[in-house]
Amino acid sequence: MAYVSSTGEFTRDQRYIATRVTADGRDGYPVEPGRYRLVVSRACPWASRVVIVRRLLGLEPVLSMAVAGPTHDARSWTFDLDPGGRDPVLGIERLRDAYLARFPDYDRGITVPAIVDVRTGRVVTNDYAPMTLDLSTQWRAYHRPGAPDLYPEALRGEIDQVNDAVFGDVNDGVYRCGFAGGQEAYEEAYHRLFARLDWLSERLSGRRYLVGDTITEADVRLFTTLVRFDPVYHGHFKCNRQKLSEMPVLWAYARDLFQTPGFGDTVDFDHIKRHYYEVHRDINPTGIVPAGPDLSGWLAPHGREALGGRPFGAGTAPGPVSDAEAVPPDHTPLAG
């Protein structure tokens, strides 16, 4: 949920369910294989972070995943991709059922990603920012052999600084452009966004990854916005100084990550476009979904190997995506 101030600024409601799943179970929810179900939509950038991290760390066998459809109504996300429109594990048609099972008077946004306790059918948390960090630090006992360290202790301060800047100006910045209620608020968000993208281009011009010489949480968080930039944010949200494909450093960086196992193989461009253009009728009243852009460029050589770096550090790439979780072939350029 969000609101637009009297001066036109878009403000995101950050009142999430702060319960955490931890190794010591201090919030009453201990890490436990098979106990929880991660509910996502491949359309949502915040949920996509968790999908990528879960896959990079190899947590699929211990944390199952439900994928909601790309669109929703005012009530909540629905499981319309599943037979009978019902999640086969939780047995519910709408994510709101899990929220109301724990908080009968819940009056905030029914958001993804969410972690649900399978035993009780109750939502545990929808606080997406610490969710991926907890997968890295609290679920470590269940990481696959060769899993990368996405939040290395020695780099956490720098990762957190980069993440804060990227969230305010880029991850949330595109929304502050798209949902601005006035010209001045829009232009302020627009200039902040592209100033930060210029800063990121400069930072990445001589280094392969944002922090250190391996993929970290910072790269995951930036990627989920960049991969949506040309299909959605450039036109739909009026972030149109340049397309991503017209920003050479960031375009090569995004392609590098997209072609890395765990990133591009989780991206569903069809769901991304359908969600934004069909749901945001205040911005796109007709609900028409653009036919473009051409996605083949995502597979073009990026040349960033010359900058060095090791994607997974001392670890290894994740294995192939399971058939059950594969993105439909016609929703991604990787199918070819």
BALO-626915 format. One record per residue (C-alpha): x, y, z. Coordinates in steps of 0.5 Angstrom, whole numbers. Each point is the difference from the previous one (the first is absolute). Layout:
// BALO-626915
X|Y|Z
...
// end
This chain:
// BALO-626915
0|0|0
2|7|-1
-3|7|0
2|7|-4
1|6|4
-4|7|-1
6|2|-3
0|-6|-5
6|-5|3
-1|-7|0
1|-3|6
1|-8|2
-4|-3|6
6|-3|3
-4|-3|6
1|-7|-1
0|-6|4
6|0|3
0|-8|3
7|-3|-2
1|-8|-1
7|-1|3
5|-5|2
-2|1|7
-7|1|-1
0|6|5
-7|3|-3
-3|-7|0
2|-2|-7
6|-5|0
3|-2|-7
-3|-6|-1
0|-4|-7
-6|-1|-3
-4|4|5
-1|7|-4
-2|1|-7
2|7|-3
-5|3|-4
2|4|-6
-2|3|-7
5|1|-5
-3|6|-2
3|4|6
7|2|1
0|-1|8
-2|-7|-1
5|-1|-6
5|1|5
-2|-5|5
-1|-5|-6
7|1|-3
4|0|7
-4|-7|2
2|-3|-7
8|3|1
0|-3|7
-4|-7|-2
-5|1|5
-5|-3|-5
-1|-7|4
-1|3|7
-4|6|-2
-6|-1|-5
-2|5|-4
-7|2|-3
-1|5|-6
-6|5|0
-3|2|-7
3|6|-3
-6|5|2
-4|1|6
-7|4|2
-1|4|6
0|-6|5
6|-3|-2
5|-5|-4
-4|-6|-2
3|-7|-2
-3|0|-7
6|-4|-3
-2|-6|4
-5|-5|-2
-7|2|3
3|7|2
3|-3|7
7|-1|2
1|-7|1
4|0|7
-4|6|3
-7|-2|-3
-2|7|0
-2|5|-6
3|6|2
6|2|4
-5|5|4
-2|-7|3
6|-1|3
1|7|3
-7|0|3
1|-7|3
5|4|5
-2|7|0
-8|0|-1
0|7|0
6|1|-5
-1|7|-3
7|1|-4
2|-3|-7
0|-7|-2
6|0|-3
5|-5|-2
5|-3|1
-3|-3|6
2|-6|4
-5|-4|3
0|-6|5
-3|-6|-3
-2|-3|7
-5|6|2
-1|3|-7
2|7|3
4|5|-3
7|1|4
3|6|-4
0|4|-6
6|4|2
4|-1|-7
6|4|2
2|-4|6
-3|-6|-3
6|-2|-5
5|2|5
-3|-5|4
1|-5|-5
7|1|0
2|0|7
-6|-3|4
-1|-6|-5
8|-2|-1
-1|-7|2
-4|-1|-6
4|3|-5
2|-4|-6
7|-2|0
4|5|-4
-5|6|2
2|7|-1
1|4|6
-5|6|-2
1|4|6
7|-1|2
1|3|7
6|4|-2
-3|3|-5
-7|1|3
1|8|2
1|1|-7
-5|-4|-3
-5|3|5
2|7|-2
-1|-1|-8
-6|-4|2
-3|6|3
2|5|-6
-3|-5|-5
-6|-1|4
-2|8|1
2|2|-7
-1|-6|-5
-4|-6|3
-5|5|3
2|6|-4
-3|-3|-7
-7|-1|4
1|7|3
0|2|-7
-6|-4|-3
-5|2|6
2|7|1
-6|4|1
3|7|-3
5|2|-5
5|3|5
0|-7|4
1|-4|-6
6|4|-3
3|0|7
0|-8|0
2|0|-7
6|4|1
2|-4|6
-1|-6|-4
5|1|-5
5|4|4
0|-7|4
1|-4|-7
5|4|-2
4|-1|7
-1|-7|-1
2|0|-7
7|3|2
0|-5|6
0|-6|-5
4|3|-5
6|-3|3
-3|-6|4
-4|-5|-2
-4|0|7
-3|5|4
4|-2|7
6|-5|0
2|-4|-6
-6|-5|1
-8|0|-1
-3|3|6
-7|2|3
2|7|-3
0|-3|-7
-7|-4|1
-3|6|2
2|5|-5
-1|-6|-6
-8|0|2
-1|7|-2
5|0|-6
-3|-6|-3
-7|3|0
2|7|-2
-1|0|-8
-6|-5|0
-4|4|5
4|6|4
2|4|-6
-7|1|-3
-5|-2|5
4|4|6
2|6|-5
8|-2|2
2|2|-7
6|4|0
3|-6|-3
-2|-8|-1
5|-5|4
2|-2|-7
3|7|-1
4|0|6
6|-4|-2
3|-2|7
-6|-1|4
-3|-4|-7
6|-5|0
0|-1|8
-7|-2|0
1|-4|-6
6|-3|4
-5|-2|6
-6|-2|-5
5|-5|-3
2|-3|7
-4|-6|2
-4|2|6
-2|7|-4
-3|0|-7
-3|-7|1
-5|3|6
-2|5|-5
-7|0|-3
-1|6|-4
-7|-2|-2
-2|1|7
4|6|1
-3|4|-5
-7|-3|1
0|2|7
2|7|-1
-4|2|-6
-7|-4|2
0|2|7
2|7|0
-6|3|-3
1|6|3
6|1|-4
-2|-4|-6
-8|0|-1
0|-5|-6
4|-5|3
3|-1|-6
7|-4|1
5|2|-5
3|-5|-5
7|2|1
6|1|1
4|-5|-3
3|-5|5
5|-3|-4
6|5|2
0|-3|7
4|-6|-3
5|5|-4
7|-1|3
1|5|5
8|0|1
0|1|7
5|-6|1
6|5|-1
-2|3|6
2|-6|4
-4|-2|6
-3|-7|2
-8|0|0
0|-5|5
6|1|4
3|-7|2
-6|-3|-1
-4|-3|-6
-6|2|-5
-7|-3|2
-2|-6|-4
-6|0|-5
-7|3|2
-5|-6|2
-5|-1|-5
-5|2|5
3|7|1
2|2|-7
-2|6|-4
-5|-2|-6
5|0|-6
-4|6|-4
1|4|6
7|1|0
6|0|-5
4|-5|3
-5|-5|-3
4|0|-6
// end
